Amino acid sequence: MSELTDLYQEVILDHNKRPRNYQRLADANRSAEGFNPLCGDQLQLYVKVEDGVIRDIGFQGSGCAISKASASLMTSMLKGKTRAEADELFERFHRLVTSDAVADLAELGKLSVFSGVREFPARVKCASLAWHTLRAALEEKAEPVTTE
Amino acid sequence: MRAVRGTSSAAEAGARFDVERIRRDFPVLQRKVHGKPLVYLDSAATSQKPKAVIDSLTRYYSEFNSNIHRGIHQLSEEATSAYEDARAKVKSFLNAAEEREIVFVRGTTEAINLVAQSYGRAFVKPGDEIVITAMEHHSNIVPWQLLGEQTGARLRVVPINDEGELLIDELEPMLTGKTRLIAVAHVSNALGTVNPVKRIVKIAHRRGIPVLVDGAQAVPHMKVDVQDLDCDFYAFSGHKMYAPTGIGILYGKSRWLEKMPPYQGGGSMISLVTFEKTHYNVPPYRFEAGTPDIGGGIGLGAAIDYLNAIDLEAAAAYEQEVLAYGTEVLSAIEGLRLIGQAKAKASVLSFVLEGVHPHDIGTILDREGVAIRAGHHCAMPVMQRFGVPATARASLAFYNTKQEMDALGRAIRKVREVFC
């Protein structure tokens, strides 16, 4: 049961139940849609960018606890961050969920709750969906993102 | 499908079935997953394989591997004869009238695409209509949409009720002079509903409309007689009925196959080739371009031998008992909602759990050794119909037991402990 409790940490369960920034932004100037065709997760991301800084961010959609909590925590952490800072956080997050290297949990802040995901390779896509969708939104891609 | 529910003869047939003996035939069922005994409840995705099927592959590759219908040497003759024997076994298994009505394909998906493209090219014109149902798998939706894009034909969809049963009264008014084909699942992969295929065929034939049946989820669970059903096409995959992946069958009545153009061009499907003109081979070879999955065909034959040896009627009756027991176990769990509660049902327990996404259910069950599928089951319109993004699906075969249904119930309660 211990790997399971690592995966479904309290913070993740909380963000799944009460996702933060779960709203459509009326004044968003970037948006993108993400799909995980394997499990049907679907995510719409809204971002307001001004002078290269993420001023506001929100999301809507349906998905598993991991993907919803990931989107919720991601949006909580990105407000006020620059594009470069967001990219760097994405890279760190990606390493955390995919590689065996010991991650610097302090650098990751709240995102460190996703450290259990690497033991569940099938769930990496769930955790990453919001981040891939963010990248698409910032790059202003028209096509929906899929994790396949 | 034979009437197996609630009758005393069905109970007797079920009691004849020795599941422990059957389980020993399936090597993978002995293994552990995450330290727990495997509870394999994903047979609707693919079934496990009995040792007899696995051995047939080993024997083919180690004793007479060679190409078929070509060589004049001993190995090729042996391989050709084993492959064509498998065709004869499929013919008897489906009670088809003739061997030439049995076309080897890769699976159900290819069988349906073959009909859509070949029958479609010959018989479907702009403004024509193909009728399907609201419970079809994507592989019985998208090939018809592709045909529609190519020909200008339209798709019409017979709706289902809240139990997941076909509203068959809505079918007849949908049929017009423009209806070219009805394509319907025998058993729904997402809901488990058994459709009244024989009745549908009768309704269609009164108007001269042919019927294709997607039998992928039916052949592993019930005796299928294509002459009794009187359907024009019947498609299924080997891998869901205890045979290897990569092989499947399209049954087609000769009167249709003879009029249909080739699906793919290549070797085997021709009788004479010049650069000016090519003469096509007769069915079934006309539809079998290229070297097929020879080992897979032989393995399918071995799976049919296995099914013939085990008393399929007793197996079906037993499986219905386990399904009924599993339905009880799941219904007793708080917050659980079964999706698909048709009166005539086979194999499938599709469900959602309040406040928990099916994907999370799947992960937690896996850690308990319980293998299920979570997602839209390649039937997104079914998910939309029931207003859920996905379901968790436990699907049975005759090697499952009531104890495994209890293990499923216990594992789902663990999910609730984590989430609720």
Interface residues (C-beta under 8 A of the other chain):
Chain A: M1 E3 L4 T5 L7 Y8 L13 K17 L38 C39 G40 D41 Q42 S62 G63 C64 A65 I66 K68 F120 A122 R123 C126
Chain B: G355 V356 H357 P358 H359 D360 T363 I364 R367 A374 G375 H376 M380 M383 P389 A390 V418 F419
